[in-house]
């Protein structure tokens, strides 16, 4: 009987310690205001428009314990069908933003789009606090959908750089940034976090297969806007 009670006591202590440890991890994620999505919707650049992309950010934030905030995908849209363009930089709030480990990415919008922001492979973490695969990793997933110019604004109407404003997996192309700030080659100059190159591939540029073929997976940058 004594041995049974002792076993129960030790098991109870282990459970209590585990429960005490869990809130600290959860609390850290709750303070998160920036992440790279651990996965995309799986339909290439067809995200269901800005609303669908925002919903993906919100859903993943919820799973990480940060769902109380309002999350927005860092995406621009181009003027089309009588609707004005939307700038990614205008969708994400004022900052500052920090990742799941508490590292500050940028203090405000100007800092985010300046040369000294702190967005690197080591800080561009997912909502789970995991590093996003980049150049040299298998598979490379550093292409992040943005449809955005380096200053955070939308491209002019005409040449489609947003896969029909994030509603198509068969038409157009999508400009992507590199989460690890690395080009595919050492001599490649375009290593921008938000505007590196247009997607391309056997289907044109917007399908899931296209995104994967150029080093992506339909991932997004998500920012808490409040």
Buried (B, 14 or more C-beta within 10 A) or exposed (E): EEEEEEEEEEEEEEEEEEEEEEEEEEEBBBBBBBBBBBBBBEBBBBBBBBEBBBBBBBBBBBEBBBBEBBBBBBBBBBBBEEEEBBBBBBBBBEBBBBBBEEBBBBBEBEBBBEEEBBBBBEBBBBBEBEBBBBBEBEEBBBBBBBBBBBEBBBBEEEEBBBBBBBBBBBBBBBBBBBBBBBBBEEEEEEBBBBBBBBBBBEBBBBBBEBBBBBBBBBBBBBBBBE
